[in-house]
Amino acid sequence: MFDLLRIFKRFVPPYKGYLVGNIVFNILAAVLNLFSFALIIPILNILFKNDENVYTYMEWRNDFSTWDSLKEMGAIAKNNFFAYVSGMMAEHGGSFTLVMLGLFLVVMTFLKATATYLASFTMIPIRTGVVRDIRNQINDRILHLSLGFFSEERKGDILARVSGDVNEIETSVMSSLDMLFKNPILIGIYLVGMLLISWQLTLFVLILLPAAGYVIGQVGRSLKRRSLAGQEQWGLLMSMVEETLGGLRIIKAFNAEQKIRVRFEKSNEVFRRITNRIYRRQQMSHPMSEFLGTLTIAIVLWYGGSLILGNNSPIDASTFIYYLVIFYSIINPAKDLSKAVYAIQKGLASMTRIDRILMAEATVRDPDVAKSIRLEKSIVFSNVWFKYKDEWVLKGINLVIPKGKTIALVGPSGSGKSTLVDLIPRFYDVTEGSIAIDGLDIREASLHDLRGLMGNVNQEAILFNDSFYENIAFGVDHASPTEVEQAARIANAHDFIMATDGAYSANIGDRGGKLSGGQRQRISIARAILKNPPILILDEATSALDAESERLVQEALENLMRNRTTIVIAHRLSTIRNADEICVMHEGTIIERGSHDDLLALNGYYKQLYEMQSF
């Protein structure tokens, strides 16, 4: 129950107006239903002619503050209603009275149905709004969290949380609203009516109901555990699908379709078995509640019937039938309540998984009071150490990058080059030491201002399923078509864009799938040119290109690097011969540094790399 209230506290308050309306209409529907059932008594009395009492109108009391006075109010209402029916029978006969009672029943049922519809009507904005808010919160959290969080999570599992788990929350919230408002209101009002009719019978009923509720609750708690396992397995399946889509070219190239198929089918079968157990338990709720409800009715029928047959009952036979109808009307809300318990258990399991994102703490955060930052002099690494988990990736890095200079990082894979440049925009924070721009520790500036100084061009051009124009203007507010075209010209991208149907408005496909590798990279460079950042980070921007594409991209990069502070990661040493300083990295440290000619003269590690590539 605490977890359920936590969900309510977090997501429902913006819709409290709709919630109040839902409660009001549910109360109205229950009261109207109770009064429409009351017509059973006079109808039975007319049909069986078993009421020989003479009724006269009674005056209403002004004080109904105590239980006895409430009972008296009920007695007065019953007496006056019967007096009205008796007068109608005396004046117009039994057939006419039955017709009028039938019409009254139709009107009451219409009003009750209208109130029930309005209760559901006010629930819809809550249901859709909560789902929208959860998805927005997840998306905002994904954008806010540090990159380190996603290195520990599978993309497919995150997608499963946004889709399947959120849908489970929708079902859970809807059911829990019914559980906390609609069904308890119905049950509560019906119980009040039953107490007014016979408190002895109602006390007997209240002794039986908790036992049934306990049995249903025990099954529901086990369902939550199984549901959590099921959602975890669903996330694994989504991860497999995501990996298959991303690696389809390699899968086909290595004839690995059967291997991927077997791996997926095994996991899918595990998910099926878990789901079978969940659904079997879930489907148990309806027959279990129906059986327990029927058993309770049978016991009440035996107990109440024994009192009436023994002339010990405080109510007559027709009133007892009315009592049974009211009690039977509790069965449906009780069934819905049991179903809601099952749905809620599944929803709480999904909420647990969603909270792994929503409650995750960003390891890289803005300072409480951010300072203004700009590059006028240099970027300085001072004894920087960094590790992702246990092993050090960078060890005691000291490096000065003067404004307007080009610094190249070379070395074998795993030497720490990409990690070093990822620390500058604070994708990760240093473990020890500091990085400063013009003497200001970058942790003292806001992430927005810091990253606003930088442009990135990566080995894999990251593009979006949108037009050329939107991809080039990405991250730049109010870019004009002229500015976008100028950036594309500098990046040697204008000609092939104009040769495409639709030119700058043409869609480039998912991740730029309609373009060649060189074209994607030039769009990425045009995006960086339009941003016009003072600091440029190039991460092996030409390593995956053919000779012709590399020539065009390298020319675009030189246009971009002109008069700009640039950090270049390169495997092809020929592309960084003109760098102002080359830093050779090995196992997280800088082992050599200098110009291209100086490093060759050292006859060290850099010369070995250069000669290997020349060969």
Sequence and secondary structure as in RCSB ss.txt:
>XXXX:A:sequence
MFDLLRIFKRFVPPYKGYLVGNIVFNILAAVLNLFSFALIIPILNILFKNDENVYTYMEWRNDFSTWDSLKEMGA
IAKNNFFAYVSGMMAEHGGSFTLVMLGLFLVVMTFLKATATYLASFTMIPIRTGVVRDIRNQINDRILHLSLGFF
SEERKGDILARVSGDVNEIETSVMSSLDMLFKNPILIGIYLVGMLLISWQLTLFVLILLPAAGYVIGQVGRSLKR
RSLAGQEQWGLLMSMVEETLGGLRIIKAFNAEQKIRVRFEKSNEVFRRITNRIYRRQQMSHPMSEFLGTLTIAIV
LWYGGSLILGNNSPIDASTFIYYLVIFYSIINPAKDLSKAVYAIQKGLASMTRIDRILMAEATVRDPDVAKSIRL
EKSIVFSNVWFKYKDEWVLKGINLVIPKGKTIALVGPSGSGKSTLVDLIPRFYDVTEGSIAIDGLDIREASLHDL
RGLMGNVNQEAILFNDSFYENIAFGVDHASPTEVEQAARIANAHDFIMATDGAYSANIGDRGGKLSGGQRQRISI
ARAILKNPPILILDEATSALDAESERLVQEALENLMRNRTTIVIAHRLSTIRNADEICVMHEGTIIERGSHDDLL
ALNGYYKQLYEMQSF
>XXXX:A:secstr
 HHHHHHHHHHSGGGHHHHHHHHHHHHHHHHHHHHHHTTHHHHHHHHHT            S   SHHHHHHHHH
HHHHHHHHHHHHHHHHH HHHHHHHHHHHHHHHHHHHHHHHHHHHHHHHHHHHHHHHHHHHHHHHHHHHS HHHH
HSS HHHHHHIIIIIHHHHHHHHHHHHIIIIIHHHHHHHHHHHHHHH HHHHHHHHHHHHHHHHHHHHHHHHHHH
HHHHHHHHHHHHHHHHHHHHHTHHHHHHTT HHHHHHHHHHHHHHHHHHHHHHHHHHHTHHHHHHHHHHHHHHHH
HHHHHHHHHTT  SS HHHHHHHHHHHHHHHHHHHHHHHHHHHHHHHHHHHHHHHHHHT   SS   SS      
SSEEEEEEEEEESSSSEEEEEEEEEEETT EEEEE STTSSHHHHHHTTTTSS  SEEEEEETTEEGGGS HHHH
HHTEEEEESS    SSBHHHHHTTT TT  HHHHHHHHHHTT HHHHHTSTTGGGSB  GGGTTS HHHHHHHHH
HHHHHH  SEEEEESTTTT  HHHHHHHHHHHHHHHTTSEEEEE S GGGGTT SEEEEEETTEEEEEE HHHHH
HHTSHHHHHHHHHH 
